[in-house]
Amino acid sequence: MRRFDFVVTCVCCALLGYFGWHAYKGPRGFPYRDGLAIKVASLKDKYESMQQQREKLEGKVSLLRPESIDPDLLDELARGNLELAKPTDVVAFTSR
């Protein structure tokens, strides 16, 4: 009976060591978790920058809504797309 208890104890210790080693050094262990934390931080930064960009675009879109069109923005877009100017306007040509 003592030999059986010893074998069971050894098998349990071996399994505990196996799973402990994989938790610490395995492909999904602590280093992987640290890598995920770094990736999460970079994705949060990217999300925040995209959120700011979206807010800027929403502000521009709100200026173009039919119920609240900004005349200056409308004039700028019309002149840019139609490539027209008033006779009193000064036009500066730039190379792209």
Secondary structure, DSSP 8 states (H G I E B T S, - for coil): -HHHHHHHHHHHHHHHHHHHHHHHHSTTSHHHHHHHHHHHHHHHHHHHHHHHHHHHHHHHHHHTSGGG--HHHHHHHHHHHHT---TT--------
